[in-house]
Amino acid sequence: MSAIAGIYHFNSREVSTEEINRVMRSFQSYPADDIQVWRQKGLFLGCHNQWITPESISQPIPFYNLEKKLVITADAIIDNREELFLKLGVDKNAWGDISDTELILLAYERWNSSCPSYLIGDFAFMIWDESENQLFGARDFSGARTLYYHHGYETFAFSTLVRPLLHLPFVRSKRNEEWIAEFLTIPWNFESVDTSSTVYEQIKQLSPGYQIIVKSGRVTLTRYAFIQQQDLLLKTNEEYEEAFKEVFQVAISSRIRTHKAIGAHLSGGLDSGSVVSFAAKALRNREEKLRTFSYVPIQDFVDWTPKYRIANEKKFIKSTVQYLGNIEDTYLDFKERNPFTEIDDWIDLLEMPYKFFENTFWLKGIYEEAARQNIGILLNGQRGNWTISWGHALDYQASLLKKLSLKKLSHEMKLYSQNIGVTRSRVFHFVRRKAFPLLHLSSYRKQESQFPQMVNPNFARKQDVYKKLKKHQIDLTGNAITSVYEVKEKQFEHPYYWNITGTYGSKLSVRYGVWDRDPTNDLRVIRFCLSVPESQYVQDGVDRSLIRRVTKGMLPDNIRMNQKVKGVQGADGTLRMVQAWPSFLQEVEALISDEQMACYLDMASLKEAKKTIGTIPKPELIFDLRFRLLMRSLIFYRFMKKMN
């Protein structure tokens, strides 16, 4: 909804006009409906405001309550408004006039530092409490909005983006070598196990699910968000289905609150399909159409992926659109773009190096198209695999085998083998391996490839990063034998797994004025899904059973009951790079020859990777670990050159 910023001089030195201008000018290239600042001696708060919700129109941010001596600047959409109004005793006639920013301030008045625990939504905010002579702020539980800060001897400064802080004279842009070491060492799609760190030594970020108090020159950080699992015991499938529909519809309805048009990402799968089906139904009641945006491969792409994968999901997407109605669908191939040509712009957008290059060209492209169509909210189902569409048949059957629930195991294997069209012996082969992975360790190692080392091991040892990552049980091979249940648990226990999703979503929204919202990541939905017994998610040989049952009559059966093929996006990435391939190889060669980069990167690993990928961009290289190594290294190389 906005980009926020502030400066607090502990010695009450006046925040200069030049300091304010340096910060606010950093937002000038982004769209805004209103720009306001609030200042008093020693303190400045600002907001580059984008009006997304109806209540936000013409509401001043920063918002000052003279009577309570409180002022707030906020980047927030609060989803449990009705619940909060009732708890706060607000007259119902006033609900429509109160913005989310004012609502947060009312919550702070009532619950003080406990208020973030009552909030559901996407938010980052800072409140100046004049009576307590302190700043108080918080970031939502999964980090859907960003909040960076600098804490110096005399000053505290914060911002939605990194760049405004770097423009301040008292902030140095010295790189954080420890963060860099983690970024280069971790093979997975996250940067660091320390979500408070950034690539800049003097700039921190407020971690997801944390609150902050700045008082008397000291900064106190406290984690307030913990997702606790409570078992939900109902009597029948139908009761679970109705309970799911109720909580998910609430999550959808609260996320389509905008005075602008509403859009959604749509693939051919269950997650985005479920989001779209519930949203299209809700909008039909408002006589409003849902606009969907779908990436499709370029025209001359030939699907090279395995038969259980599908790279062009257009026919499945069309099936969903035609079945649901009330949808205006858009298909985009972005034929002029590829992962290589997008690097500089994504570095500028994210303000740091990144790893997830495979889908960058269409992720940003969809935001651009949505902005052209005056979309305010862009729905997605990114976290659906861990919430609404949870349920892995083979892992569930492996758990039955370990518990020696042989009768139920036999029943599930029999029906599952029939559903996917393979023999029971074939199914049992995989179930046995999942149940007892250590007995099959040698075969795992033969089949799985290890992610080639990107970091210079001397640099990693100097930063002591191996020890740190081992302490956090981070697998450095990229192919750990971990059950999906362990991965799921870590998803909601450790915020670093999801932090990058909020980072790019927040920064894309600031750039394009389009807010990406995920009802599958709603706190109420997560709590519900974690409380449901595993037998609801895998049942009668059907994986992801709960969402398949819930969407009966809401999605076509070729989507709803599809267990044989899964979509794979970005499979045409290297095909798009045919023209750019010589430039790509040339830059890789320059990188390998760069003595400064040799301090950070394992050049032997890069040389081997370059040797094996060849002079022609084969389509299957897009998911090849050696190509991934080279692309990630190039992204890091470009960022470091810009930093210098």
Buried (B, 14 or more C-beta within 10 A) or exposed (E): BBBBBBBBBBEEEEBEEEBBEBBBEBBEEBEBBBBBBBBBEBBBBBBBBBBBBEBBEEBBBBBBBEEBEBBBBBBBBBBBBEBBBEBBEBEEEEBEEBBBBBBBBBBBBBBEBEBBBBBBBBBBBBBBBBEBEBBBBBBBBBBBBBBBBBBBEEBBBBBBBBBBBBBBEBBBBEBBBBBBBBBBBBBBEBBBBBBEBBBBBBBBBBBBBBBBBBBEBEEEEEEBBEBEEEEBEBEEBEEBBEBBBEBBBBBBBBBBBBEBBBBBBBBBBBBBBBBBBBBBBBBBEEEBBBBBBBBBBBEEBEBBBEEEEBBBBBEBBBBBBEBBEBBEBBEBBBEEBBBBBBBEBBBEBBBBBBBBBBBBBBBBBBBBBBBEBEBBBBBBBBBBBBBBBBBBBBBBBBBBBEEEBEEEBBBBBBBBBEBBEBEBEEBBEBBBBBBEBEEBEEEBEEEEEEBBBBBBEEBBEEBEBBEBBEEEEBBBEBBBBEBBBEEBEBBBEBBBBBBBBBBBBBBBBBBBBBBBBBBBBBBBBBBBBBBBEBBBBBBEBBBBBBBBBBBEEBBBEEBBBBBEBBBBBBBBBBBBBEEBBEEBBEBBEEBBEBEEBBEBBBBEBBEBBBEEBEEEBEBEBBBBBBBBBBBBBBBBBBBBEEBE
